[in-house]
Amino acid sequence: MNDTPIKAVMGLREWAMLVALSVLWGGSFLFVGVSVRELPPLTVVTLRVGLAALTLLPVLRVMGIAVPRERRVWTAFLGMGLLNNVIPFTLIAWGQSHIAAGLASILNATTPLFGVLVAHVWTSDEKITPGRLAGVIVGFAGVVVMMGGAALQALGVNVLAQIAVLIASIFYAVSGVFARRFNRMGVAPLATAAGMLTVSSLLLLPLVLVVDRPWTLPAPSTAAVLSVLTLAFVSTAFAYILYFRILAAAGALNILLVTFLIPVSAIVLGATLLGERLEPKHFFGMALIGLGLAAIDARLPAAARRLLSGLGRALPGSD
C-alpha cells in the first residue's frame, strides 16, 4: 500500500488536539454508561451517529466544503463507518451495559497494541521500532496501574462483554490505518467525518427500527437525554473533526495514542465533575503513560540524548 508520508513526531498543535480528543472521548464512556442504563445499546449508538451526522452536514454547507460524489469515496465511507462506528460503537455500548466504564476504558486502551501490528503490516511509513513497541508496553502498563487491581480482578466476570470491548479495540486499530486513504483522496477532515457518520446512520436506522422498536420504549430521564445529546454533539461530531485532522497530520499510530489518554481524562472528569478524589496510583499511572507517549513520539528521548551528549562533551577530559 502506498501512503502519503506523515509526521512520525507530532508537533505541539497535534499534541494539543490529541489531549482535547482524549477529553471528548474520555467523557463518552461516562455518557454511554449513563445512557445504556435506560436505553438499548443499539438505540444509543444510532442516536449518537445520527445526531452527529445531522450536526456536521449543515456545517459543511456553511463552510463551503463540497460533499464528495465519487463512488470510491463513498465506498470508503462505508468501510470506515463499519470499522470505526457501527461495529465498535455497538460492541462497546453493549459491553458497558454489563461492565463498568473504567474496565471498558482499560480494555479500549489495548488499541495501540493492535495498531502497531496493523500499521506495520499495512503501511510503508509506520513500521514497528523498538522505541515504539517499548512505549506502547509502558503506556499500557500505566493504564493498568491507574485503573488498579480491582479492575483486573473483575476480568473473570461478564467475559463476553469484555471480549466485545477488546474486539472493538481491534476494529479501532484497523480503522486508524484504513482512514489514511481519505487524506490521499483529498477529502477534507470535516467531509470525512460527515460522510462516515451519514453512512453509519443509514446502516443502523433499519436495524434499530426492527430490533429495538424505539417507539415502544419508556421515555428516558433528563439525565439520559442530556447524555445522548452530549455524546452525539460533543463526543462524536466535534471529536471526529479533531480525529481526522490529527490522522491526516500525524498518522495512524499517533492517533491511537489517544486511547492511553482516555482513562486519564475519565479520572480527571470524575474528579472535577463528580468530586472523585485522585489516588497515588492515578498519578503513578499517568506518569507511566507519559513515558510511554514520549517513547512512541520519539521527541523527548531524542532531546535527552542530545542533552546527555552535550553534557558529555562539556565534561573535563571528554575531548
VOGU-3710 file (C-alpha; in Angstrom, 3 decimals, decimal comma):
1> mndtpikavm> 0,000/0,000/0,000  1,440/3,365/-0,991  0,861/6,034/1,653  1,338/9,779/1,788  4,200/10,460/4,226  3,090/11,667/7,657  4,902/13,142/10,643  6,207/10,414/12,929  6,900/13,099/15,566  3,902/15,209/16,485
11> glrewamlva> 4,112/18,959/16,953  2,554/20,969/19,747  -0,596/21,550/17,705  -1,135/17,832/17,159  -0,481/17,098/20,842  -2,990/19,773/21,899  -5,638/18,292/19,609  -4,839/14,788/20,880  -5,342/15,841/24,502  -8,599/17,596/23,597
21> lsvlwggsfl> -9,769/14,474/21,777  -8,959/12,325/24,805  -11,166/14,554/26,971  -14,055/14,296/24,499  -13,763/10,528/24,157  -12,999/10,029/27,841  -16,300/11,727/28,562  -18,019/9,456/26,048  -17,527/6,462/28,355  -19,374/8,353/31,079
31> fvgvsvrelp> -22,197/9,383/28,739  -22,583/5,887/27,287  -22,632/4,429/30,808  -25,498/6,738/31,798  -27,414/6,218/28,535  -27,405/2,402/28,451  -28,999/2,254/31,891  -32,260/3,353/30,249  -31,869/2,829/26,505  -30,830/-0,251/24,465
41> pltvvtlrvg> -27,222/-0,092/23,203  -28,269/-0,111/19,532  -30,606/2,836/20,107  -27,853/4,783/21,875  -25,415/4,159/19,030  -27,954/5,087/16,347  -28,833/8,341/18,105  -25,132/9,050/18,593  -24,147/8,782/14,947  -27,440/10,090/13,532
51> laaltllpvl> -27,492/13,303/15,540  -23,768/13,806/14,901  -24,303/13,443/11,144  -27,214/15,908/11,225  -24,889/18,320/13,027  -21,978/18,078/10,599  -23,851/18,149/7,271  -25,146/21,751/7,698  -21,690/22,791/8,914  -20,233/21,532/5,618
61> rvmgiavpre> -22,621/23,757/3,691  -21,920/26,817/5,857  -18,163/26,354/5,467  -18,464/25,827/1,717  -16,958/22,328/1,835  -18,238/20,190/-1,038  -19,638/16,756/-0,273  -17,678/14,200/-2,333  -19,681/12,478/-5,072  -17,217/9,846/-6,280
71> rrvwtaflgm> -18,262/6,235/-5,764  -14,822/5,278/-4,469  -15,062/7,899/-1,720  -18,500/6,736/-0,584  -17,293/3,146/-0,686  -14,502/4,222/1,642  -17,082/5,978/3,857  -18,943/2,669/4,051  -15,812/0,817/5,122  -14,892/3,488/7,656
81> gllnnvipft> -18,422/3,615/9,020  -18,407/-0,120/9,681  -14,871/-0,216/11,094  -14,982/2,913/13,233  -18,659/3,436/14,113  -21,216/0,704/13,608  -19,277/-2,294/14,890  -17,076/-0,840/17,685  -19,695/1,625/18,996  -22,261/-1,167/19,260
91> liawgqshia> -19,810/-3,585/20,885  -18,692/-1,022/23,469  -22,233/0,169/24,241  -23,362/-3,428/24,721  -20,249/-4,148/26,791  -20,891/-1,132/29,026  -24,366/-2,418/29,758  -22,639/-5,290/31,572  -19,293/-3,916/32,797  -18,111/-0,647/34,348
101> aglasilnat> -16,910/2,279/32,267  -13,478/2,070/33,914  -12,974/-1,529/32,866  -14,199/-0,715/29,363  -11,671/2,109/29,084  -8,738/-0,052/30,155  -9,712/-2,711/27,620  -10,057/0,009/24,980  -6,512/1,121/25,800  -5,228/-2,042/24,110
111> tplfgvlvah> -5,954/-0,384/20,738  -2,345/0,823/20,181  -1,058/-2,701/20,802  -3,158/-3,939/17,907  -2,447/-0,739/15,981  1,310/-1,304/15,989  0,816/-4,680/14,306  -1,798/-3,430/11,829  0,248/-0,376/10,826  3,407/-2,479/10,473
121> vwtsdekitp> 1,663/-4,805/8,006  -0,454/-2,296/6,058  1,642/0,877/5,880  5,042/1,732/4,478  5,991/4,572/6,839  4,755/3,384/10,259  6,834/0,278/10,869  7,474/-1,139/14,312  10,562/0,202/16,055  11,951/-0,915/19,416
131> grlagvivgf> 11,176/2,516/20,886  7,563/2,478/19,725  6,999/-1,052/20,945  8,528/-0,257/24,348  6,423/2,903/24,549  3,216/1,009/23,881  4,043/-1,547/26,572  4,975/1,092/29,155  1,886/3,146/28,321  -0,416/0,163/28,670
141> agvvvmmgga> 1,237/-0,688/31,989  0,390/2,837/33,118  -3,257/2,320/32,229  -3,305/-0,926/34,214  -1,706/0,734/37,237  -4,060/3,688/37,079  -7,220/1,599/36,861  -5,994/-0,517/39,780  -6,105/-4,154/40,774  -9,872/-4,098/41,275
151> alqalgvnvl> -10,422/-3,680/37,544  -8,117/-6,582/36,787  -9,864/-8,813/39,322  -13,144/-8,112/37,532  -11,854/-9,718/34,344  -13,430/-13,027/35,317  -16,936/-11,508/35,307  -19,039/-10,926/32,190  -16,359/-12,336/29,931  -18,367/-11,852/26,745
161> aqiavliasi> -18,773/-8,128/27,449  -15,035/-7,768/27,958  -14,289/-9,705/24,775  -16,699/-7,393/22,928  -14,732/-4,303/24,020  -11,447/-5,968/23,050  -12,823/-6,776/19,599  -13,935/-3,147/19,305  -10,342/-2,115/20,028  -9,140/-4,252/17,125
171> fyavsgvfar> -11,633/-2,547/14,812  -10,432/0,869/16,008  -6,842/-0,144/15,228  -7,761/-1,258/11,714  -9,872/1,863/11,093  -6,975/4,127/12,067  -4,939/2,732/9,177  -7,918/2,475/6,813  -8,769/6,167/7,323  -5,452/7,332/5,891
181> rfnrmgvapl> -6,843/6,857/2,381  -9,072/9,919/2,794  -6,007/12,141/3,002  -4,714/10,621/-0,238  -8,117/11,151/-1,870  -8,024/14,816/-0,906  -11,185/14,596/1,223  -11,382/17,299/3,884  -11,430/16,030/7,509  -14,874/17,529/8,128
191> ataagmltvs> -16,274/15,909/4,980  -14,755/12,578/6,013  -16,377/12,735/9,432  -19,755/13,754/7,990  -19,694/11,109/5,261  -18,686/8,339/7,659  -21,374/9,258/10,188  -24,036/9,594/7,475  -23,349/6,121/6,109  -23,246/4,703/9,650
201> sllllplvlv> -26,664/6,243/10,375  -28,169/4,754/7,220  -26,803/1,325/8,159  -28,071/1,463/11,742  -31,520/3,002/11,248  -33,283/-0,072/9,779  -31,617/-2,300/12,376  -32,765/-0,221/15,332  -36,310/0,006/13,955  -36,543/-3,774/13,689
211> vdrpwtlpap> -34,578/-4,808/16,792  -35,321/-2,128/19,406  -38,621/-0,663/18,122  -37,822/2,689/19,793  -41,445/3,869/19,821  -42,242/1,110/22,339  -39,538/2,139/24,822  -40,390/4,080/28,005  -39,447/7,754/27,983  -35,850/8,223/29,198
221> staavlsvlt> -34,936/10,545/32,048  -33,486/14,021/31,559  -30,034/12,711/32,518  -30,185/10,034/29,817  -31,385/12,525/27,182  -28,630/15,006/28,036  -26,053/12,208/27,987  -27,129/11,120/24,488  -27,114/14,701/23,190  -23,666/15,433/24,629
231> lafvstafay> -22,404/12,098/23,324  -23,626/12,947/19,813  -22,768/16,639/19,517  -19,561/16,890/21,565  -18,011/13,422/21,908  -18,814/12,402/18,317  -19,426/15,287/15,878  -16,753/17,643/17,194  -14,451/14,814/18,282  -14,282/13,350/14,781
241> ilyfrilaaa> -13,281/16,690/13,303  -10,244/16,575/15,608  -9,682/12,868/14,916  -9,340/13,234/11,156  -7,201/16,372/11,454  -4,745/14,551/13,722  -4,810/11,461/11,500  -4,014/13,484/8,375  -1,081/15,200/10,078  0,377/12,565/12,383
251> galnillvtf> -0,645/9,123/11,148  -2,405/6,003/12,388  -0,105/5,054/15,260  -0,022/8,531/16,759  -3,817/8,898/16,657  -4,114/5,625/18,587  -2,212/7,209/21,477  -5,485/8,846/22,441  -6,616/5,530/23,930  -3,870/5,861/26,571
261> lipvsaivlg> -5,083/9,340/27,485  -8,792/8,484/27,641  -8,619/6,803/31,096  -6,657/9,814/32,363  -9,369/12,120/31,049  -12,090/9,964/32,584  -10,446/10,170/36,012  -9,896/13,929/35,769  -13,501/14,456/34,651  -14,693/12,320/37,545
271> atllgerlep> -12,635/14,371/39,997  -13,805/17,742/38,684  -17,437/16,967/37,855  -18,300/14,236/40,346  -15,971/15,135/43,212  -13,981/11,895/42,993  -10,581/12,001/44,685  -7,416/11,112/42,774  -5,268/8,446/44,418  -1,472/7,971/44,256
281> khffgmalig> -1,919/5,089/41,774  -3,592/7,508/39,355  -0,619/9,869/39,372  1,807/6,950/39,014  -0,211/5,571/36,121  -0,296/8,974/34,444  3,495/9,181/34,777  3,929/5,802/33,091  1,551/6,818/30,333  3,578/9,981/29,806
291> lglaaidarl> 6,765/7,942/29,489  5,105/5,627/27,016  3,842/8,509/24,900  7,287/10,107/24,936  8,904/6,864/23,773  6,429/6,463/20,919  6,638/10,110/19,857  10,466/9,927/19,997  10,897/13,655/20,618  11,781/13,543/24,329
301> paaarrllsg> 14,190/10,592/24,035  15,991/12,395/21,201  16,176/15,572/23,261  17,522/13,603/26,227  20,205/12,021/24,046  21,248/15,438/22,752  21,384/16,776/26,303  23,497/13,860/27,527  25,757/14,182/24,514  26,226/17,901/25,214
311> lgralpgsd> 26,990/17,225/28,864  29,480/14,551/27,870  31,353/16,962/25,620  31,338/19,608/28,316  32,898/17,363/30,979  36,666/17,653/31,550  38,648/15,096/29,609  35,870/14,416/27,133  37,784/15,946/24,204
//
